[in-house]
Amino acid sequence: MGHDSQGLDAVLADFARRPNAPTSDDRLRDAMRLCIERGLDRLPLPGSGETLTRWQRLATVGGIDLSLLKLYEGHTDALAILRELGCEPFAEPGIWGVWAAEPPSARVLASDRQGDQVRLDGRKAWCSGAQQIDYALITVWGGKDQQHDQPQLVAVRLDQPGVTIDAQAWQAVGMAHTASVDLHFDNAVGLCIGESGAYLSRPGFWQGGGGIAAAWYGAATSLARSLHQQRQQGRPDEHADAHLGAVDAALYGASAALRDCAYWIDAHPREDARLAVQRVRAQVEMAVEQICRHVGRALGATPFCRDPQFARLAVDLPVFIRQSHAERDLAQLGQLLTRRGTEDWSL
């Protein structure tokens, strides 16, 4: 048996390593453009007194389709950033994205600054939705002639010479359609947005991070509704009922945490929201993981195989929620609490 297994490994090695073909769904762009045409991208700004309303819209889109949510969240985040920093780089409307990942192996350098205009060279990784959008806000770093220890936010047009997309590295099955591709810049033009370091230091940075948790929550509620509907229509099953009870408890705690965080942000719009947001992201992440497990065990294979929306959400959500950095985020939360000295956990 062992010898046969080794033979199979060798015979099927190339098959096992075959690449997943990169995909791009033009219907995503059409759906996003429809949202813009109907004004559905004009959300209340974070900290404006209607943060919960903003998060409710993100949750709604997340419950419809997470690939669309990825475009929608990036676009609405970009609009909020531009408003917060008082910039309007391009007059023509379009779909925006925000790309601020900074892996050590991929960095874009800015040089030859003339006023707000800079020249861009290098590779930007994790550029979600680049195949469907028009403009992006990206973080870049000073070239040899302008060294900075803080990233500079730059607005770029994606249809210009010197910008190329490489989708070959994207092998995901979940979140396949809004591929987080690599972008290569070769003497491309960008416009500086705000001062160096403004992207990370503004209050909206952490406030926006709470919106991601709302999107996680929205996708989980959509899966939960499938279970609820099945229990209303299906035969008596105490095990499935127990799964539904566990799902409801998880959703109740996560929704309460999201509302509390949104109210705190609106009450303290200029304060650092990091602690509040890291708490709510941890709470919602744990709830979502429980919900995915309980819904799957209760419903079995049928919706994964025969319900297209459920199947997409079920495969997309585990990938999308990895925007969390798991134990690293929890460690940062613990460090924040440690530095506070004491914490009041009383009711």
RODOLO-118128 format. One record per residue (C-alpha): residue in three letters; x, y, z. Coordinates in steps of 0.1 Angstrom, whole numbers, plus 5000, padded with zeros to 4 digits. Layout:
residues N
<atom res="ALA" east="X" north="Y" up="Z"/>
...
END
This chain:
residues 347
<atom res="MET" east="5000" north="5000" up="5000"/>
<atom res="GLY" east="5028" north="5024" up="5009"/>
<atom res="HIS" east="5046" north="5017" up="4976"/>
<atom res="ASP" east="5014" north="5022" up="4956"/>
<atom res="SER" east="5008" north="5056" up="4974"/>
<atom res="GLN" east="5043" north="5068" up="4965"/>
<atom res="GLY" east="5037" north="5058" up="4929"/>
<atom res="LEU" east="5005" north="5078" up="4928"/>
<atom res="ASP" east="5022" north="5108" up="4942"/>
<atom res="ALA" east="5048" north="5107" up="4914"/>
<atom res="VAL" east="5023" north="5100" up="4886"/>
<atom res="LEU" east="4999" north="5127" up="4897"/>
<atom res="ALA" east="5024" north="5153" up="4909"/>
<atom res="ASP" east="5020" north="5176" up="4879"/>
<atom res="PHE" east="4982" north="5173" up="4881"/>
<atom res="ALA" east="4982" north="5183" up="4918"/>
<atom res="ARG" east="5004" north="5214" up="4911"/>
<atom res="ARG" east="4983" north="5226" up="4882"/>
<atom res="PRO" east="4975" north="5263" up="4885"/>
<atom res="ASN" east="4941" north="5277" up="4891"/>
<atom res="ALA" east="4933" north="5299" up="4861"/>
<atom res="PRO" east="4930" north="5336" up="4871"/>
<atom res="THR" east="4894" north="5348" up="4866"/>
<atom res="SER" east="4878" north="5382" up="4862"/>
<atom res="ASP" east="4840" north="5386" up="4863"/>
<atom res="ASP" east="4830" north="5416" up="4843"/>
<atom res="ARG" east="4796" north="5415" up="4861"/>
<atom res="LEU" east="4813" north="5427" up="4892"/>
<atom res="ARG" east="4823" north="5459" up="4875"/>
<atom res="ASP" east="4788" north="5463" up="4861"/>
<atom res="ALA" east="4773" north="5458" up="4896"/>
<atom res="MET" east="4797" north="5483" up="4911"/>
<atom res="ARG" east="4790" north="5509" up="4884"/>
<atom res="LEU" east="4753" north="5505" up="4891"/>
<atom res="CYS" east="4759" north="5512" up="4928"/>
<atom res="ILE" east="4777" north="5544" up="4918"/>
<atom res="GLU" east="4751" north="5555" up="4893"/>
<atom res="ARG" east="4724" north="5550" up="4920"/>
<atom res="GLY" east="4744" north="5569" up="4946"/>
<atom res="LEU" east="4747" north="5539" up="4968"/>
<atom res="ASP" east="4784" north="5546" up="4973"/>
<atom res="ARG" east="4776" north="5579" up="4991"/>
<atom res="LEU" east="4779" north="5566" up="5026"/>
<atom res="PRO" east="4780" north="5586" up="5058"/>
<atom res="LEU" east="4816" north="5593" up="5068"/>
<atom res="PRO" east="4831" north="5574" up="5097"/>
<atom res="GLY" east="4828" north="5594" up="5129"/>
<atom res="SER" east="4801" north="5616" up="5114"/>
<atom res="GLY" east="4774" north="5605" up="5138"/>
<atom res="GLU" east="4761" north="5578" up="5114"/>
<atom res="THR" east="4789" north="5553" up="5116"/>
<atom res="LEU" east="4764" north="5525" up="5123"/>
<atom res="THR" east="4745" north="5534" up="5091"/>
<atom res="ARG" east="4777" north="5532" up="5071"/>
<atom res="TRP" east="4785" north="5498" up="5086"/>
<atom res="GLN" east="4749" north="5485" up="5080"/>
<atom res="ARG" east="4754" north="5493" up="5043"/>
<atom res="LEU" east="4787" north="5474" up="5042"/>
<atom res="ALA" east="4770" north="5445" up="5060"/>
<atom res="THR" east="4742" north="5444" up="5035"/>
<atom res="VAL" east="4766" north="5442" up="5005"/>
<atom res="GLY" east="4787" north="5417" up="5023"/>
<atom res="GLY" east="4756" north="5395" up="5027"/>
<atom res="ILE" east="4749" north="5397" up="4990"/>
<atom res="ASP" east="4784" north="5389" up="4976"/>
<atom res="LEU" east="4818" north="5393" up="4991"/>
<atom res="SER" east="4836" north="5398" up="4958"/>
<atom res="LEU" east="4813" north="5428" up="4952"/>
<atom res="LEU" east="4818" north="5439" up="4988"/>
<atom res="LYS" east="4856" north="5439" up="4982"/>
<atom res="LEU" east="4851" north="5464" up="4954"/>
<atom res="TYR" east="4824" north="5484" up="4973"/>
<atom res="GLU" east="4844" north="5486" up="5005"/>
<atom res="GLY" east="4876" north="5497" up="4988"/>
<atom res="HIS" east="4857" north="5523" up="4967"/>
<atom res="THR" east="4838" north="5538" up="4997"/>
<atom res="ASP" east="4869" north="5537" up="5018"/>
<atom res="ALA" east="4888" north="5557" up="4992"/>
<atom res="LEU" east="4861" north="5583" up="4990"/>
<atom res="ALA" east="4862" north="5587" up="5028"/>
<atom res="ILE" east="4900" north="5590" up="5028"/>
<atom res="LEU" east="4899" north="5617" up="5001"/>
<atom res="ARG" east="4872" north="5636" up="5020"/>
<atom res="GLU" east="4891" north="5633" up="5052"/>
<atom res="LEU" east="4924" north="5646" up="5037"/>
<atom res="GLY" east="4906" north="5672" up="5016"/>
<atom res="CYS" east="4917" north="5660" up="4982"/>
<atom res="GLU" east="4900" north="5654" up="4948"/>
<atom res="PRO" east="4927" north="5643" up="4924"/>
<atom res="PHE" east="4906" north="5633" up="4894"/>
<atom res="ALA" east="4875" north="5650" up="4881"/>
<atom res="GLU" east="4861" north="5620" up="4861"/>
<atom res="PRO" east="4840" north="5595" up="4881"/>
<atom res="GLY" east="4852" north="5560" up="4884"/>
<atom res="ILE" east="4857" north="5530" up="4907"/>
<atom res="TRP" east="4884" north="5534" up="4934"/>
<atom res="GLY" east="4904" north="5510" up="4954"/>
<atom res="VAL" east="4928" north="5513" up="4983"/>
<atom res="TRP" east="4960" north="5492" up="4984"/>
<atom res="ALA" east="4983" north="5497" up="5015"/>
<atom res="ALA" east="4998" north="5462" up="5020"/>
<atom res="GLU" east="5036" north="5465" up="5025"/>
<atom res="PRO" east="5052" north="5430" up="5023"/>
<atom res="PRO" east="5090" north="5433" up="5023"/>
<atom res="SER" east="5093" north="5418" up="4988"/>
<atom res="ALA" east="5070" north="5444" up="4971"/>
<atom res="ARG" east="5075" north="5481" up="4974"/>
<atom res="VAL" east="5067" north="5511" up="4952"/>
<atom res="LEU" east="5092" north="5540" up="4952"/>
<atom res="ALA" east="5083" north="5576" up="4944"/>
<atom res="SER" east="5108" north="5599" up="4928"/>
<atom res="ASP" east="5111" north="5631" up="4908"/>
<atom res="ARG" east="5085" north="5650" up="4928"/>
<atom res="GLN" east="5071" north="5681" up="4910"/>
<atom res="GLY" east="5045" north="5697" up="4932"/>
<atom res="ASP" east="5021" north="5669" up="4941"/>
<atom res="GLN" east="5031" north="5648" up="4911"/>
<atom res="VAL" east="5056" north="5619" up="4915"/>
<atom res="ARG" east="5070" north="5591" up="4893"/>
<atom res="LEU" east="5064" north="5556" up="4905"/>
<atom res="ASP" east="5085" north="5525" up="4901"/>
<atom res="GLY" east="5082" north="5490" up="4917"/>
<atom res="ARG" east="5057" north="5463" up="4925"/>
<atom res="LYS" east="5026" north="5466" up="4946"/>
<atom res="ALA" east="5012" north="5434" up="4960"/>
<atom res="TRP" east="4977" north="5424" up="4971"/>
<atom res="CYS" east="4959" north="5448" up="4948"/>
<atom res="SER" east="4923" north="5436" up="4952"/>
<atom res="GLY" east="4900" north="5442" up="4923"/>
<atom res="ALA" east="4926" north="5458" up="4901"/>
<atom res="GLN" east="4911" north="5442" up="4870"/>
<atom res="GLN" east="4878" north="5460" up="4875"/>
<atom res="ILE" east="4886" north="5495" up="4889"/>
<atom res="ASP" east="4897" north="5528" up="4874"/>
<atom res="TYR" east="4917" north="5546" up="4902"/>
<atom res="ALA" east="4936" north="5536" up="4933"/>
<atom res="LEU" east="4951" north="5551" up="4964"/>
<atom res="ILE" east="4984" north="5533" up="4972"/>
<atom res="THR" east="5011" north="5537" up="4998"/>
<atom res="VAL" east="5045" north="5544" up="4984"/>
<atom res="TRP" east="5079" north="5552" up="4998"/>
<atom res="GLY" east="5105" north="5579" up="4990"/>
<atom res="GLY" east="5131" north="5571" up="4964"/>
<atom res="LYS" east="5168" north="5578" up="4967"/>
<atom res="ASP" east="5163" north="5615" up="4965"/>
<atom res="GLN" east="5136" north="5617" up="4992"/>
<atom res="GLN" east="5139" north="5593" up="5021"/>
<atom res="HIS" east="5109" north="5590" up="5044"/>
<atom res="ASP" east="5102" north="5566" up="5073"/>
<atom res="GLN" east="5064" north="5570" up="5067"/>
<atom res="PRO" east="5044" north="5559" up="5037"/>
<atom res="GLN" east="5031" north="5585" up="5013"/>
<atom res="LEU" east="4996" north="5580" up="4999"/>
<atom res="VAL" east="4994" north="5585" up="4962"/>
<atom res="ALA" east="4965" north="5585" up="4937"/>
<atom res="VAL" east="4970" north="5567" up="4904"/>
<atom res="ARG" east="4951" north="5561" up="4872"/>
<atom res="LEU" east="4953" north="5525" up="4863"/>
<atom res="ASP" east="4948" north="5529" up="4825"/>
<atom res="GLN" east="4980" north="5549" up="4821"/>
<atom res="PRO" east="5012" north="5537" up="4804"/>
<atom res="GLY" east="5036" north="5522" up="4829"/>
<atom res="VAL" east="5010" north="5503" up="4849"/>
<atom res="THR" east="5007" north="5466" up="4842"/>
<atom res="ILE" east="4987" north="5438" up="4860"/>
<atom res="ASP" east="5001" north="5404" up="4868"/>
<atom res="ALA" east="4974" north="5380" up="4879"/>
<atom res="GLN" east="4994" north="5348" up="4877"/>
<atom res="ALA" east="5002" north="5346" up="4914"/>
<atom res="TRP" east="4965" north="5347" up="4925"/>
<atom res="GLN" east="4955" north="5310" up="4930"/>
<atom res="ALA" east="4926" north="5315" up="4953"/>
<atom res="VAL" east="4893" north="5296" up="4949"/>
<atom res="GLY" east="4875" north="5317" up="4975"/>
<atom res="MET" east="4875" north="5354" up="4965"/>
<atom res="ALA" east="4887" north="5344" up="4931"/>
<atom res="HIS" east="4868" north="5370" up="4911"/>
<atom res="THR" east="4882" north="5401" up="4929"/>
<atom res="ALA" east="4917" north="5388" up="4924"/>
<atom res="SER" east="4943" north="5405" up="4947"/>
<atom res="VAL" east="4969" north="5408" up="4919"/>
<atom res="ASP" east="5003" north="5424" up="4916"/>
<atom res="LEU" east="5007" north="5457" up="4899"/>
<atom res="HIS" east="5040" north="5468" up="4883"/>
<atom res="PHE" east="5048" north="5505" up="4880"/>
<atom res="ASP" east="5074" north="5516" up="4855"/>
<atom res="ASN" east="5078" north="5554" up="4855"/>
<atom res="ALA" east="5041" north="5558" up="4861"/>
<atom res="VAL" east="5025" north="5591" up="4873"/>
<atom res="GLY" east="5009" north="5595" up="4907"/>
<atom res="LEU" east="4995" north="5624" up="4927"/>
<atom res="CYS" east="5004" north="5627" up="4964"/>
<atom res="ILE" east="4975" north="5628" up="4988"/>
<atom res="GLY" east="4981" north="5645" up="5021"/>
<atom res="GLU" east="5014" north="5646" up="5039"/>
<atom res="SER" east="5038" north="5616" up="5044"/>
<atom res="GLY" east="5023" north="5594" up="5071"/>
<atom res="ALA" east="4988" north="5609" up="5069"/>
<atom res="TYR" east="4972" north="5577" up="5058"/>
<atom res="LEU" east="4981" north="5559" up="5090"/>
<atom res="SER" east="4979" north="5588" up="5114"/>
<atom res="ARG" east="4944" north="5600" up="5105"/>
<atom res="PRO" east="4914" north="5590" up="5128"/>
<atom res="GLY" east="4897" north="5574" up="5098"/>
<atom res="PHE" east="4923" north="5546" up="5095"/>
<atom res="TRP" east="4911" north="5526" up="5125"/>
<atom res="GLN" east="4875" north="5538" up="5121"/>
<atom res="GLY" east="4875" north="5522" up="5086"/>
<atom res="GLY" east="4889" north="5490" up="5101"/>
<atom res="GLY" east="4856" north="5485" up="5120"/>
<atom res="GLY" east="4838" north="5486" up="5087"/>
<atom res="ILE" east="4856" north="5454" up="5076"/>
<atom res="ALA" east="4842" north="5436" up="5107"/>
<atom res="ALA" east="4807" north="5448" up="5096"/>
<atom res="ALA" east="4813" north="5432" up="5062"/>
<atom res="TRP" east="4823" north="5399" up="5079"/>
<atom res="TYR" east="4792" north="5401" up="5100"/>
<atom res="GLY" east="4770" north="5407" up="5070"/>
<atom res="ALA" east="4783" north="5376" up="5051"/>
<atom res="ALA" east="4778" north="5355" up="5082"/>
<atom res="THR" east="4742" north="5367" up="5087"/>
<atom res="SER" east="4734" north="5356" up="5051"/>
<atom res="LEU" east="4746" north="5321" up="5059"/>
<atom res="ALA" east="4727" north="5321" up="5091"/>
<atom res="ARG" east="4695" north="5330" up="5073"/>
<atom res="SER" east="4698" north="5299" up="5052"/>
<atom res="LEU" east="4698" north="5279" up="5083"/>
<atom res="HIS" east="4669" north="5298" up="5098"/>
<atom res="GLN" east="4648" north="5293" up="5067"/>
<atom res="GLN" east="4656" north="5256" up="5066"/>
<atom res="ARG" east="4646" north="5251" up="5102"/>
<atom res="GLN" east="4612" north="5269" up="5095"/>
<atom res="GLN" east="4605" north="5247" up="5065"/>
<atom res="GLY" east="4622" north="5214" up="5075"/>
<atom res="ARG" east="4612" north="5185" up="5097"/>
<atom res="PRO" east="4618" north="5185" up="5134"/>
<atom res="ASP" east="4655" north="5182" up="5142"/>
<atom res="GLU" east="4668" north="5190" up="5177"/>
<atom res="HIS" east="4704" north="5190" up="5166"/>
<atom res="ALA" east="4698" north="5215" up="5138"/>
<atom res="ASP" east="4678" north="5236" up="5163"/>
<atom res="ALA" east="4709" north="5236" up="5186"/>
<atom res="HIS" east="4731" north="5248" up="5158"/>
<atom res="LEU" east="4706" north="5276" up="5151"/>
<atom res="GLY" east="4707" north="5286" up="5188"/>
<atom res="ALA" east="4745" north="5287" up="5187"/>
<atom res="VAL" east="4744" north="5308" up="5156"/>
<atom res="ASP" east="4719" north="5332" up="5171"/>
<atom res="ALA" east="4740" north="5337" up="5202"/>
<atom res="ALA" east="4771" north="5344" up="5182"/>
<atom res="LEU" east="4753" north="5369" up="5160"/>
<atom res="TYR" east="4737" north="5386" up="5190"/>
<atom res="GLY" east="4771" north="5392" up="5207"/>
<atom res="ALA" east="4788" north="5403" up="5174"/>
<atom res="SER" east="4760" north="5428" up="5166"/>
<atom res="ALA" east="4761" north="5443" up="5201"/>
<atom res="ALA" east="4798" north="5447" up="5198"/>
<atom res="LEU" east="4795" north="5464" up="5164"/>
<atom res="ARG" east="4768" north="5488" up="5176"/>
<atom res="ASP" east="4788" north="5497" up="5207"/>
<atom res="CYS" east="4820" north="5504" up="5187"/>
<atom res="ALA" east="4801" north="5525" up="5162"/>
<atom res="TYR" east="4785" north="5546" up="5190"/>
<atom res="TRP" east="4820" north="5550" up="5206"/>
<atom res="ILE" east="4835" north="5563" up="5174"/>
<atom res="ASP" east="4807" north="5588" up="5168"/>
<atom res="ALA" east="4811" north="5600" up="5204"/>
<atom res="HIS" east="4849" north="5603" up="5200"/>
<atom res="PRO" east="4854" north="5611" up="5162"/>
<atom res="ARG" east="4889" north="5626" up="5166"/>
<atom res="GLU" east="4903" north="5600" up="5190"/>
<atom res="ASP" east="4924" north="5569" up="5183"/>
<atom res="ALA" east="4898" north="5541" up="5178"/>
<atom res="ARG" east="4924" north="5513" up="5177"/>
<atom res="LEU" east="4914" north="5496" up="5209"/>
<atom res="ALA" east="4877" north="5498" up="5202"/>
<atom res="VAL" east="4882" north="5485" up="5166"/>
<atom res="GLN" east="4906" north="5457" up="5175"/>
<atom res="ARG" east="4882" north="5445" up="5202"/>
<atom res="VAL" east="4852" north="5444" up="5178"/>
<atom res="ARG" east="4872" north="5428" up="5150"/>
<atom res="ALA" east="4883" north="5400" up="5174"/>
<atom res="GLN" east="4847" north="5396" up="5186"/>
<atom res="VAL" east="4832" north="5394" up="5151"/>
<atom res="GLU" east="4860" north="5371" up="5138"/>
<atom res="MET" east="4853" north="5346" up="5166"/>
<atom res="ALA" east="4816" north="5348" up="5159"/>
<atom res="VAL" east="4820" north="5343" up="5122"/>
<atom res="GLU" east="4841" north="5312" up="5127"/>
<atom res="GLN" east="4815" north="5297" up="5150"/>
<atom res="ILE" east="4787" north="5305" up="5126"/>
<atom res="CYS" east="4804" north="5290" up="5096"/>
<atom res="ARG" east="4810" north="5257" up="5115"/>
<atom res="HIS" east="4775" north="5255" up="5129"/>
<atom res="VAL" east="4757" north="5263" up="5096"/>
<atom res="GLY" east="4777" north="5238" up="5077"/>
<atom res="ARG" east="4771" north="5210" up="5102"/>
<atom res="ALA" east="4734" north="5218" up="5104"/>
<atom res="LEU" east="4727" north="5220" up="5066"/>
<atom res="GLY" east="4751" north="5194" up="5052"/>
<atom res="ALA" east="4763" north="5195" up="5016"/>
<atom res="THR" east="4731" north="5206" up="4998"/>
<atom res="PRO" east="4734" north="5244" up="4999"/>
<atom res="PHE" east="4772" north="5242" up="4993"/>
<atom res="CYS" east="4764" north="5223" up="4960"/>
<atom res="ARG" east="4730" north="5237" up="4948"/>
<atom res="ASP" east="4727" north="5272" up="4961"/>
<atom res="PRO" east="4750" north="5295" up="4941"/>
<atom res="GLN" east="4749" north="5325" up="4965"/>
<atom res="PHE" east="4754" north="5303" up="4996"/>
<atom res="ALA" east="4782" north="5284" up="4979"/>
<atom res="ARG" east="4800" north="5316" up="4969"/>
<atom res="LEU" east="4797" north="5331" up="5004"/>
<atom res="ALA" east="4808" north="5298" up="5021"/>
<atom res="VAL" east="4840" north="5296" up="5000"/>
<atom res="ASP" east="4847" north="5334" up="5000"/>
<atom res="LEU" east="4842" north="5341" up="5037"/>
<atom res="PRO" east="4870" north="5320" up="5051"/>
<atom res="VAL" east="4894" north="5338" up="5027"/>
<atom res="PHE" east="4880" north="5372" up="5032"/>
<atom res="ILE" east="4881" north="5370" up="5070"/>
<atom res="ARG" east="4918" north="5364" up="5068"/>
<atom res="GLN" east="4921" north="5401" up="5065"/>
<atom res="SER" east="4925" north="5396" up="5102"/>
<atom res="HIS" east="4960" north="5387" up="5113"/>
<atom res="ALA" east="4947" north="5361" up="5138"/>
<atom res="GLU" east="4970" north="5358" up="5169"/>
<atom res="ARG" east="4991" north="5388" up="5158"/>
<atom res="ASP" east="4960" north="5410" up="5161"/>
<atom res="LEU" east="4951" north="5394" up="5195"/>
<atom res="ALA" east="4986" north="5400" up="5207"/>
<atom res="GLN" east="4984" north="5436" up="5197"/>
<atom res="LEU" east="4951" north="5439" up="5216"/>
<atom res="GLY" east="4966" north="5424" up="5247"/>
<atom res="GLN" east="4996" north="5448" up="5245"/>
<atom res="LEU" east="4972" north="5478" up="5242"/>
<atom res="LEU" east="4954" north="5466" up="5273"/>
<atom res="THR" east="4987" north="5460" up="5292"/>
<atom res="ARG" east="4998" north="5495" up="5285"/>
<atom res="ARG" east="4966" north="5509" up="5299"/>
<atom res="GLY" east="4975" north="5495" up="5333"/>
<atom res="THR" east="4940" north="5487" up="5345"/>
<atom res="GLU" east="4908" north="5478" up="5326"/>
<atom res="ASP" east="4872" north="5480" up="5338"/>
<atom res="TRP" east="4853" north="5449" up="5327"/>
<atom res="SER" east="4825" north="5454" up="5351"/>
<atom res="LEU" east="4789" north="5456" up="5340"/>
END
